[in-house]
Amino acid sequence: MNRKRVLKLLMLLSLALAFLLKPAVMSGAAMPGQSQLPSITSADKKKSSRKQRALSVLREYLPAYADILEAEMVRFEKVFYNGGSALPITPDYDPRSPFSNPIMRLQLMQTIDKWLGTRYRYGGRSVRGIDCSGFTSKVYTEALGKTFRGSSRMQARQFTPIFAVDSMQFGDVIFFTGTNRNSRRIGHVGIYLGGGVFAHASTSRGVTFNHITDGYYERRFRFGGRFISEHAADAGKAGVFASP
């Protein structure tokens, strides 16, 4: 076989190989020896959209908290020494709360962030879907290192009520009635952050942030409860649930 025929044959083989590989390249399939990049699903896009919507609410009312969640990396030392500015609390904050420690406040916010944007699912307890009591249960259990379970009604029974929103503080549990306007029974629960803002699993928006004045939340508000490191001497002042 002469040289010209060999070159022609090699050229034809190259063209045939390129033709066979083209569909795989066009479709985004991985070439041999290459790793396939994870595709962004429709569910991922929806979760990201819900998360951005939630962060816009937080930024409106508690911009310092939004900065924390949107930061690529937060050093614990920075929060510990600058907790007053990074994750501010009021001067009259109840020191018995575990969240008087700025590191605990950071841990609570970062735990909430893990679930932010997760869609609502009644009875759900996973990243595929979660309901209001499942959300509070997961977040407080991880942030406090102490098991906190039950429906919103069962969770409410573990606290001495704090009836005024103005008396609530960061880390408190916030309870609402259900959608039945004629009933005063607890039907919804969230995590209070201050300034009227709370995190919760909304039936329409999944895990998100809302202000107490949004929609019907203000008229559905029942009371709050507080995790404390020791049982309250004055049971009328704070919740009696003891945290680590």
N, C-alpha and C positions, 0 to 999 in steps of 0.2 A: 504494500500500500504506500503510494507516494505521499510526500509531505502535504500537498494541497488537499488531498482527500482526507488526511488526518485532521487538518485544521478545520475543514468544512464539517466533519463529523463532530468535532468538539464544540463548534459553534452551534450546531443543531441541538446537541445535548444541553448546552447552557440555556438556549431559548426554551427548551422543553421544561427544564428544571424551574426557570423563572416563572413560566406559565402555571406550573403546578403549585408553586408557593404563593402566588399572587392572591388567591382567594383567602388564604389563611392570614396573610398580612393585612389585607383590606378589612377582614372581619375582626381584627384585633387579637387573633390567636397568637400564642407565644411561639417564637421560633425555638428550634432545638437549642437547649442550653440557656434559654432565657426564662425568667420567672414571670408568671402572669400577674399583672397588676390587678388588685381587687377592683371590681366594678362598683360604681355608686348606684345603688338601687333606688327605686321610687320611694320606698319606705325610708331610706336614709335621707333623701332630699326633704321629705315631709317632716322628719324629726328635726333636721337642721333648721327648717323654716319655723317650726314651733319654738325651737330654742331661741332663735334670734328675736322672735316676737316677745318672748318672755323677758329676755335681757333688755329690750327696749323699755319695758315697764319698770324694771329695776333701775335702769339708768335715769329714768325720769324722777324717781323718788329717792333712791339711795345710790347715787353715782359712785361713791367710794366702794360700795359692795360690788357694783357692776365691774369696776376696774379690776377687782380681785379675781372675779370669775373669767374675765377676758384676757388676763395676763397669761403669757405662755408658761411662766414658771414663777412661783412665789416662794421665796426663802423663808423658812420658819423663823430664823433669827430676826429677819426684818419685821415680820409681823409681831414677834414677841416684844421687841424693843420699841416698835412704833405702832402698836396695836390700837392706840387711841385715835390715830389718824387713818390707819389702814382699814380698820373695822371698828368704827366709833360706836360708843355706847354712852348713855346719859350719865351725868355725875351721880345721880341717886340710884344707880343700878344695884340691884340686890346682890351683895357679895356672896351669898350662899349658893347662888346659881353656878353650876360648873362652867357656864359660858362667860363668867366674869374673866376667865383666862382667855386672852386673845388667840392662843393656839387652838383652844376648843372652839372658838368662834370660827376660825379658819377651817377647822376640820368639819364643822357642821355645814358651812357654805360649800366646801369642796364635795361633800357627800351629796348635797342637794344637786350640785352641778352634774354629777354622774347620771342623775335621773332626769335632768331637765330636757324637755322635749319628748319624753316617752309618752306614747299614746295612752289614753284611758281605756281600761278594760275592767268591767265589774268583776270583783273577786280576783283580779290579776295581782301577781306578786313577782313579776319578772320584767326584764327589759322588753319583752314582746307586748307588754301592757300591764298597767297597774291601776288600782283604785286609790281613793283618798287615804283610807286607813292602812292599806298596804304600803303606801308611800311613807307615811309618818312612821310606821313600824320599822321599815327598812332603814330609813335615815337615822332615827334616834338610836336604834340598836347598834348600828355601825359607829356613829359619832360618839356615843356614850359608853359603848362596850357593855351595855346592860340590856337584856332582852325586854322589848316593849312590843306587845302584840295586842290583838283583838280588834273588833269592829270599832267604828268611831264612838258608838254608844258605850262599849266596854272601856275604851280608853278614857272617856269622860269621867267614868266612875272612880278613876284612880286619883283624881285631883279635887282639892278644895277650890271652888270657883273664884275667879277674878272677874268680876262683872263689868268693869270699865275698861274699854280698850286703852284709854290713856294710862292705865295702871299696869299695862302689859309691857314686857321688855323682850329683847332679843332672845330667841331660843324657847320662848313659851309656846305651848300648844294652844291653838285657837279652834273653838268648836262653834258649829252652826247648826241650825235646824235643817231638815230636809226640804225638798221642793214643795211639800204640802204646806200652804200658808196657814192652815187651821191647826197645824200640829206644832207643839213645842219640843218634840222629841229630837234628840241629836241625830243628825243625818249626814254631817260632813265635818271634816277635820283638816287642819293645815298647820304650818309652822310659822309663827310670827317672827318678823325680823326687825320691826320697829318702823316708826313713821307711817303706820297704817298699812304697811306692806306685809304680805304673807305668801309663802310657797305652798302649793297644794296640787293635787291631781284633779284637774277640771274635767268634767264630762265632755266638754266641747273642745278644749285646747290641750288636753293632756297635762303633764307636769309643767307648771308655769308659775308666774308671779301675778298677783293682783293686789290692788289697793282696796281697803275696806269700803271705800265709797263707790267702787265699781258695781254696776248693776244692782243686784238685790242682796249683796253680802252684808251691808250695814243693817238692814232690817232683819236678816236671818241670824245675825250674831247672837250667841247665847252667853258664852263666857270663855275665859282662858284658864290654863293650868300651868304650873311652873315646876320644872325639875329642880330640886335642891340637893345639896350635898348632905344635909342633915334634915330631920323632920322639923317642920316649922313650929316654933313655940306659939306663935299667933296663927292659928289655922285659918283665920279669916283674912289674913294678908297674902298668903301664897299657897300654892299647891303643896300637897304633902307627899308627893311621889319622891322617894329618895334615890338619887343617882349616885354613881361611884364617887 
